[in-house]
Amino acid sequence: MHVISNLLSKHQPRIIKTDEENEEFLAIVEELISRPSLTLEEDALLELLVRLIEDFEDKHYQLNASTPDSRVLHLIETRNIE
């Protein structure tokens, strides 16, 4: 349990509220996934950070956000239908 406490204390995972915090956690994730192997504690930290990053990015970066109307308009434009 001591190792988990050290990891949590060092990285202080929390709900991400800013782009800067997101970048900070992304850097930690990149560092962890670049290692050849992870301890169980590091793997748990990685899983938690990925979830926090996903939650933040889902709320702040809407990729492929579209409506039925916008999809129809896109199809009309790409097929040159008038």
WOFENTA-V779829 format. One record per run of one state. SS is the DSSP state (H for helix, E for strand, L for the rest). FROM is the first residue (numbers start at 0). LEN is the number of residues. Records with the same first field share a line. If there is no record, write none. Layout:
# WOFENTA-V779829
SS = FROM-LEN ; FROM-LEN
This chain:
# WOFENTA-V779829
L = 0-1 ; 11-7 ; 33-6 ; 60-7 ; 78-4
H = 1-10 ; 18-15 ; 39-21 ; 67-11
